[in-house]
Amino acid sequence: MAPGVQPLPPFRCRYTGWKLAGVDEVGRGPLIGAVVTAAVILDPARPIAGLADSKKLTEKRREALYEEITEHALAWSLGRCEAEEIDRLNIHQATMLAMERAVAGLGIEPEYVLVDGNRCPRWRWQSEPVIKGDSRVAAISAASILAKVSRDREMAALELQYPGYGLAQHKGYPTPVHLEALERLGATPLHRRSFRPVQEIIERVGMFQPAQAENLTFPTDLFADTN
């Protein structure tokens, strides 16, 4: 923690039942792909050790916790909005919709929902936002892990479909490697056209052409630490 920054106090939820869902999102900032959300209802009788903000965990630890969460949680669900929806709605509204889809997909109807951040979607469930909730609420931590692992896996798969962009490493964020690849290759159909860097690339370079990706190399030391 930065010097002089006071830690947030432990979160005290007004709801005390077990049908409590935590919700978090991953993928607001990337230039490509969906924004992915998760909703989780944990089992109070089967606590999961080591839950934390997914960004503060190693990839190996996230993967291990992903398996524990999906095995031991009472209910979990993923929600998403694709790039086309993000372009049509804007990233904020798309994220709210993806969160609603995640909660609606739960196999157990929650009685209360805690959402990471400073606002909740306009939905039918009683809920409240929790600042830094992914570090303060176990169910939100679990949701952040499911969402990040799921989206990271998608980026790894997209690297095979669109080689040369480095998606498996930077996960679609606007790193120097990603921007350089866009300049060389153009934008794919899955890039978010409403995001300014992508708009500018389409105007200057155009769209992705598979033949351009052959034998493309890039300096790996430019990769930012986005895990």
N, C-alpha and C positions, 0 to 999 in steps of 0.2 A: 504494500500500500504506500502511496506517495506520502512524503513527510507532511505533517499538518492535516492530513485527511482523517477525519474521525470515522471509525467503522459504524455501519448501521446497526441499530439494536436488533436483537432477535425478533423475528416476526411473530406476532400473536394473532391468530385467526379467530374471528368471532364465531365461526362455525366449528363445532366440536364433534360432528358425526364422522362416519367413515366413508361416505360417498363424496369425497373431496377430490376434485380433478385439478391437476396442474397443467398449464399450457405454456408452451414457448415456441419460438420460431427460429429458423435459420435461413439466411439467403436474401436479406433485404438489399445488401450492397453489391452482390455480383452483377456482372453484365450479361450473364447467360443463365438460362434454365429457370426452373420453378423456385418460388419461395415455399419452403416446406415447414409444416408445423406438426406438433405432436401434442396429444392429450393423454395423461396417465392418471389412473386411480391406483394408488399403492395399497398393498395389503398390510394393515397394521400388525398382523400376526407374523409377517415374514419381512422384517426390515432388511434393506439392502445397504450394506456398509460401503462407504466411500463415495456416495452420491455428491456431486459438486457441479459447478458451472462447467459445461462441456469444454469450453475454451481453455480451461485451466488443467485439463487432463491430457495425458498423452494419447495418441491414437490407439495404442495397444490397450490402455486402460478403458478407453471409451468403448472399444469393441467388446471387451469382457463384460462391462456393465450393461451394454446393450443386450447381451444374451441373458443376463440375470433379470433385467427389467422385463423383457418380453416373456420370460418364463414365470416370474413370481408375481407380477402385477395382477391385480384383480381385473383390470381392463386397460387397454391402450389402443390408440388409433392415430393414424397419420392423416394430415390434410395438406392440400397444396393448391397453388394457383400457378398456372403455366405462364410462360413469357407472354403469350398473346393476351392473356387476361390481365397481366401486369400492365401491358401497354395500353389496354383499353380502360382499366379502372384507375390506375396509378398504384405505386408500390404499397402505400399505406392501406388503401381500401382492399387491395388484393391480399395483404397479410391478414387483415381482419376477417375476410371471407375464408381464407385458409384455416384460420383458427376455429371459426364456426364449423367448418367441415370436419375438423379433427374431433371436436367435442360431440358433434352429432353422430360420429361414427363409433363412439364408445359402446361396448356391449352392455354396460351398466349406465343407467341415467344418473348423472351426478346431481347432488342436491346443492352443491356449491362449487364454484370454479375460481381458482387463483391464476391470474395471468401475469407473466413477466412483463415489466414495463410500467408505464404511467397511465395506461388507459385500457379499457376492455371494449370488445366489439359490442354493438347493440344487438343483443340476442335474448333468448327467453330464460336463460339460467341466471340465478343469483350469483354475483361475482364481484371481485375486487382486484385491482391491479396491485402488484407488489414490485416496488423498485428494487433492482438487483435480486429479484426473486429466485433466479437460477443459483444463487449462492445462499439463500436464506430459507427456501422451502424445498423439502425433499422431492415432492411430486413435480415441481417445476424443474428441478435439477434433472430428474429422470426424463421429463419431456424434452429438455434441451439436448440430452444425450441421444435420444431416439431420433430427433430431428436432424442433428448434425451428422450422425453416422449414416443415416438414410441418404441425406443429400450428398455427402462425400462419396458414397458408393455410386450414386448416379453420375457424379462428375468423372469418376474413374471409368465408368462404362462409356460416357460420352467421348472420352479421350480416344477410345478405340474407334468410335464412329467418325470423329473429327480429329484426326491426328495432327500434331504440330502446334496446337494451342497451349499445351501444358496444363490442361484442365485437371488432371489427376493431382497435380501439385498445388496449384493456386486456387482451385475450386471455383474458378470463374470470377474471382475478384480482379479489379483493375490494376494488377501488378505490371511492372515493366515488361515482363515476358509476355503477358497476355496482350498488352497494347501493341507490342512489337509484332506479335503473330497476327493480330487484326490488321495491321498495316500491310503485312505481306500477303495474307490470305483472304481478307475481307470478312464479313460477318456471316455466321451460319444462320439458318432459319430459326434456331433456338436462342439467338441473341435478343436482348431486350431493346427493341428499336426506339423506345421512348427515352432511353438513357442517352445523354448527350454524347459520350465517347462513341457509342455505337452509331448514333445518327451521323456523326461526322465521318466515321469510317465508311459507311454506306455511300455517303456523298462523294468521298474521295476515291475509294477503292472498289466499292461494290460488294457483291455477295461472294461467298465461298465457292471456289471451284476445286473439286477433288484433285485435279492434276497438279495444282499449285503446291499441294502438301507433300509431294514426293521428295524424299531426301532432305526435308527441312530439319535443320539443327538449330539449337538455341543455347545460350550460356546458362547453365543451371544455377549459377551463383546469383542470378538475379531474382530467384524465387523468394517471395516474401513469406514470412512465417504466418500462415493463416490458420493453422490448426489450433 
